[in-house]
Amino acid sequence: MPYDSPVTSDSAPSWTLSCQYGTASSVTVSASITFEGSATEADADAALQELVDALNARSRFSGITGVKSYTASATQNMQPS
C-alpha cells in the first residue's frame, strides 16, 4: 500500500527547571517557564539561564537542571491499493 505524504507537527518549546534543596534533601524544587504577550522564545531562554545561575550561586541548592524541550512528530496515512 502506498503512503500519503508525511504530515509533520512541532510543539511550542517548554522550559523546566528542577533541583534539590538542603543537604539531606527530601525537598525537590521544580518550575516551568511560559512566555506570552510581546515576550519571545529568547526571553524564556534567558529567564531559564538566569534561574539556573541564581540557584548555582546558592550552596543550599544542588542537582540543578534546566531543560528546553520540543516535541515533533510525523504521520503518514496509508492509501488504499
N, C-alpha and C positions, 0 to 999 in steps of 0.2 A: 504494500500500500504506500502510495506517495504521501508526503507530508506537506502541509501548508508552510508558508514562510514563517520563520520564528517571530514571535512577539516578545519583546523584552520590556521589562519594567524595573525601575530603580526606586528605592525608598529615599526619603529625605534622610540626611545623616542624623545620627544621635550621638550625644556625648554623655559619658558616665564617669564617675569618679568613685573609687572605693578605697578604704584604708581601715586600719585598726587604731584604736585609741587606748593609751595606757600601756603599762609594762606587761602585765599578765592579762592581756585584754580579752574580755569576752564582749567588748563593745565594737561593733562594726559600723562604720560610717559609710553611707553611700549617698550620692547626689546625681541628679541629671540636670542637664542644661538645655534650655529651649530658647529660640530666638523668634521675635515677632516684630511687627512694625517695620521700621527702617533699618533694623539690625541685619547683619549679614552673617553668612557662614564663617567668615574670617573673624567676626566679633565673638562668636561662640568658641572658635578655636583659641582665641586669645584668652577668653574667660577660663577655659579649662586649664590652659597653661599657667595662668595666674593662681588658680586654686591649688594646682599641684606644687608650684613654687612656694606658696604661702605655707602649705602643710609640711613641706620638706624642711622649712626653716624652724619648725617646732619639733622638739625632741619627743613629745608625747605621742606623735603620730608615726606609724610605721606601715610598711607594705602598701605604699601609696601607688595606685594605678589609675591612670587617666586613659580613657579609650574613646576614640571616634570611630563609629562604625556605620556601614551602609549595608543594605540588603538589595541584591539584584537577582532577577530570575528571567528565564527564557522558557517559553512554552511553544510547542508545535502541535497543531491538530492533525490527525490523520485524515486523509481524503479517502472516500470510497474508491475501490478499484474499478 
